Amino acid sequence: MPTGGTTGHSHEHSAAVEEAAIWFADQKEPPRPAVPVLRDRFGLSTLEATEALAMAQRFRIVRKAFA
């Protein structure tokens, strides 16, 4: 699997994290516990799932600011 830049993360992983973040941000009542759900649903690692949760929170903030 090719990695991008010096981060060691592949583009595919970044896309999966973003997809999970968008999905999670779109949930009216997000599932709990969130990390296991994102790991199972999107095949993410624990670190990637937590990155997706942080990204989802940023998406929600931006949506509120520009709604």
C-alpha positions, 0 to 999 in steps of 0.5 A, a space after each residue: 500500500 503506497 503511503 503519502 508524504 512523511 505521515 505514513 498514511 495512505 490516501 485510501 486511509 484518509 478517504 476512509 477516515 473522511 467517509 466515516 467522519 461524514 457518515 458520523 456527522 450526518 447521524 441525528 443520534 450517533 451510535 455509542 460507543 462510536 469507536 467500535 462502530 466506526 471500526 466495524 463499519 468502515 474497517 478503521 483502526 482505533 486511531 483512524 476512528 478517533 481521527 474520524 470522530 474529531 473530523 466529524 465534530 469539525 464538520 458539525 461546527 462548520 455546518 452550524 456556523 454556515 447554516 
